[in-house]
Amino acid sequence: MDTITNWIKNNMLISVGIGIVAIIVFLPKLLKGIFGTTNKRIRHHRIVRSVTRRRSLPGSVGIHRRMKGAKKPWQIKGSIAARRHMAQIRKRR
């Protein structure tokens, strides 16, 4: 142990360099926390496609709207309102 401490005292620059390399190799997350990352997360925006409306019988969705306790327009599977609602949810993410 004495020989190691004497070597460190005599070769201070080399020992500091070895210590820095050891920190970089064994504790990289510590350095990221201190210096931060230069590359921030990049958000890739997807191409938004317009929602096309299916042709259906007139008034078929309207019947559900008028009934008491009926589903809301965005709860009806395949409806334009449901597609818009899901598109809004995806947009918020």
C-alpha positions in Angstrom: 0.0 0.0 0.0 2.9 2.3 0.7 4.4 1.8 -2.7 1.1 2.8 -4.4 0.7 6.0 -2.3 4.3 6.9 -3.1 3.8 6.3 -6.8 0.6 8.5 -6.8 2.5 11.3 -5.0 5.4 11.2 -7.4 3.3 10.9 -10.6 0.4 13.2 -9.8 -0.6 14.0 -13.5 -0.6 10.3 -14.5 -2.7 9.3 -11.5 -5.2 12.1 -12.1 -5.5 10.9 -15.8 -6.0 7.3 -14.7 -8.7 8.5 -12.2 -10.5 10.5 -14.9 -10.5 7.5 -17.3 -11.8 5.2 -14.6 -14.7 7.6 -13.9 -15.5 7.8 -17.6 -15.5 4.1 -17.9 -17.2 3.1 -14.7 -19.6 6.0 -14.0 -20.8 7.5 -17.4 -24.2 8.4 -15.9 -22.6 10.5 -13.3 -20.9 12.6 -16.0 -24.2 13.0 -18.0 -25.8 14.3 -14.8 -23.0 16.8 -14.2 -22.4 18.1 -17.8 -25.8 17.2 -19.3 -26.4 15.8 -22.7 -25.8 17.9 -25.8 -28.3 16.0 -27.9 -31.8 16.6 -26.7 -34.5 14.2 -27.6 -35.7 14.8 -31.1 -39.4 14.4 -31.7 -40.3 13.0 -35.1 -43.7 14.3 -36.3 -45.7 11.8 -38.3 -47.5 12.8 -41.4 -51.1 13.5 -40.5 -53.6 12.0 -42.9 -57.0 13.4 -43.3 -59.9 11.3 -42.0 -62.1 10.2 -44.9 -65.8 9.7 -44.2 -67.5 6.4 -45.1 -70.8 6.7 -46.9 -73.6 5.4 -44.8 -77.3 5.6 -44.8 -78.5 9.0 -43.9 -79.6 9.4 -40.3 -78.2 6.1 -39.1 -75.8 7.8 -36.7 -78.4 10.5 -35.8 -80.8 7.9 -34.4 -78.2 6.9 -31.7 -77.7 10.6 -30.8 -81.4 11.2 -30.1 -82.0 8.2 -28.0 -81.8 8.7 -24.2 -78.7 6.9 -22.8 -77.4 6.2 -26.3 -73.7 6.3 -27.1 -72.0 9.5 -27.8 -70.9 10.1 -31.5 -67.3 9.4 -30.8 -68.1 6.1 -29.1 -69.7 4.6 -32.2 -67.1 2.4 -33.9 -66.0 3.5 -37.4 -67.8 6.8 -37.3 -66.1 10.0 -38.3 -66.4 11.4 -34.8 -64.7 8.3 -33.4 -61.8 8.8 -35.9 -61.4 12.4 -35.1 -61.5 11.7 -31.4 -58.8 9.0 -31.7 -56.7 11.4 -33.9 -57.0 14.0 -31.2 -55.7 11.6 -28.5 -52.8 10.5 -30.8 -52.0 14.2 -31.4 -51.7 14.9 -27.7 -49.1 12.2 -27.1 
